[in-house]
Amino acid sequence: MRESRMTRNGHVRFGERGRETRLSQGRKVRSAPTLFSPILANILLDKLDRFVETVLIPQYTKGGRRTPNHEYQRLLDRSRQLRKKGLAAEADALRKRAQKMPSIDPTDPNYRRLRYVRYADDFLLGFTGPRSEAEEIKQQLGAFLRDELKLELSKTKTLITHARSEAARFLGYEVTVLQKDAKRSARVTEGTRTKIRSINGGIGLRVPLDVLEEKCNRYQKNGKVVDRAELLNDSDFTIIATYQLEYRGIANYYRLAYNMHLLKRLKWVMEQSLTKTLAAKFKKSVSKIYDHYEVELEVDGKRYKGLQTVIPREGKEPLVATWGGIPLKWDIGADLEDQPQRAWGGRTELEKRLLAQVCELCGTTHMLDKIEVHHIRALKDLNRYTGREKPEWVKRMAARHRKTLILCRTCHQDITYGRPMRRQSIKLKDVTALQKARTTMLESRMP
Ligand SMILES: [Zn+2]
């Protein structure tokens, strides 16, 4: 990333279909099958990497250092002379004027740089050079993808943006070239303490505002924060843990964004939705919910207000679900999770159930049997079992309004072939308790 500080006049951006569309449409379509799995993308786009690295980059790399801006140099020289003569005020004025212009020639025709980065099917090119050449690069890239890989560049997502004044999108982030003449750091040059422009040309990563809005909208209806009806049948433990998982996923994902403090708003919206959900579940007021669940949390020596519920267990550590206590601390060195689309929006209920690897009928875990997912097309299909005692699995799916059931292979086969169940079903609440215990265990192992 440091290298891309060269990025200047043009910024080419070729984001392929997929991730952003999927995200902006919310979690409903998030699991929709995508053309590219990350692995498939890597196999296919390995050719693209080689094309960019061996053809485009050499073609668009020119020159060593950019030529200095002569006007800038002239002003600084003059300022120095004035200072020697004791005319400090005049010297400062000239220096100020110089610092409004670039120290090098940004349009140096003998200087070109092209940088490339790809993650799965999303990629970004940073280019130092005129827009017309950025267009050429885009054409060449499009032709290569079409002729060699039979792929089309997305018209709407393949954008050339001016990196100083606009932002390019990459992996859900906005990427910009920083430009703020007023941001200075002290430096001693030739014995005088001066301040130099310190961030210009650096790369900045931001949470895009529309992404933030879209995340907030998931908890809102007509501009008002609402509860989540689909969680009302879950325990307070699961509800609190679900919100926290979702929020933590987003916060961790945007750890690299210098404006990540904006997630404060998302947290506020989510907290309202969470407390409203608990209030609706227990038919109590939101303030009663705070009275009951509010705790003070201490994270890295700092105090935060949060919500918490604890399930004591005999002879074992209690199970704790917590809302809050996630510092919005920018960390440019943070590692992103390998599969950001999973962390995005937190894990879904289904992902968590899958993660737990518990058969939702007999309670077997993956240690004893292979865990599979049983799907039905629509909940109304469950009504086909009329006139006789509904099988336990049908009751269970209907009761929880779910189209999936996580099963061990034995139970799954018995259901699929309509055979009597070989394993005895355990109570639904015991299944939930098992899942919770196992996800909590897994969660605690995550960094
Ligand atoms: Zn089973």
Residues whose N, C-alpha, C, O or C-beta is under 5 A from the ligand:
A	BS01	ZN	C359 L361 C362 G363 T364 C408 C411 R423
